[in-house]
Amino acid sequence: MGLLLACALGAAGAVNAGGAHAATVTVGSPLVGSFNTGVTFKEQPTLANTSLSDPNANVTSPVSGMVVRWRMTGFSIGGPFKLRILHPIGAGKYVGSGTSSPQARLSSGTDVFTTHLPIQAGDLIGLEGSSASDGFPVLNNGSSFSIWQPPLEDGSTGAPTSGSAFELGFNAVVQPAPGVALVSPTSGPVSGGTSVKISGHDFTEVTAVRFGSTLATSFTVDSEGLITAVSPPTATAGTVDITIAAAGGSSPTIAADQFTYLAPPTEVCHVPKLKHASLRQARKRLRRAGCTLGKVSGSKTRSAKVVKQRPRPGKELRKGGKVSVRLG
């Protein structure tokens, strides 16, 4: 595997992993202890912590979301270094699925680098240098890391080629992806303008709310779990998914996030019952129902009542539809 233990006693101090936003999750080393430059390689590798002595540390990401920054501590040789996402595909194999830009170390303490890397629940985080001569900070505390040689480039697949019993001094900060749990109301007119309450989680640094593919007319982030958005107009009736774009990525589409656009009600004539009504009463009933009086036959006296009508009561006509009556 080309592993050389240099055991250089660089001045690496104790590091506290605190200070992360309450909504974020840390994956990897807690960065606590004296990390020394202890590992170099004959061939350039990808390295990933695969067991950690701290029972509260996350070896893999427990959530899907976005790596927003990563940290490296302890004295190192060479570089610059970069973070790589390693996605498990079964049978002990992984695929490289995203890499940060290379970052030069600024100190032997803890350096913090910003990035924007999608990560899925269950993914490992890997560390890479720039050449085979790079040395990585490690801590001998009963942890272990795996090695891929050559590096597991983005899109390539492979199982670890070897491993070592040390903890690598790096971790990643993950902002969980937002999620929608409930929308209310669940429908509104195609003309838009409906104020919709969206309940969920991880509404941190929201950048957009969409109804289908259309941006909301406006939105307000009321809290990390509640957004109020105004539905935009649309050309056609139907059901769309409401999605939230935030610092942790975009919310997945589920049945609970659906909003239905309703077509405007068609103006119709609901034919009323006219039997036993006078002609004057029949006219009023028809007008209230959106209908008009059609052909009038039979007795024309003032006391005459409707004895027959066509169409029958309950039928639906277009607005202004005519109803014929026979008086008797």
BELCORZI-V97137 format. One line per field, one symbol per residue. ss: DSSP state (@ for helix, = for strand, . for the rest). burial: + if it has 24 or more other ideal C-beta (glycine too) atoms within 12 Angstrom, else -. A space follows every 50 residues. Layout:
ss->???
burial->???
This chain:
ss->..======...............=====.......======....===== =.............=========...=...==========..=======. ..=......==========....=====......=====....=====.. ...=..===..===..==.=======..======..===.....====== =......====..==..======..=====.......=========..== ....@@@=====.....===.......=@@@@@@@@@@...=======.. ....======.....===...======.
burial->--+--+---+-+--+-+-----+++++++++++++++++++--+++++++ ++----+++++-+++++++++++++++++-++++++++-----+++++++ --+-+--++++++-++++++--+++++++----++++++-+-+++++++- ++-----++++-+++++++++++++++++++-+--+-+-+-+-+-+++++ ++++++-+++++-+-+--+-+--+-+++++++-+-----+++++++++++ ++----+++++-------++++-+--+++--+--++--+-+++--+---- -----+-++-+-+---+---+-+++-+-
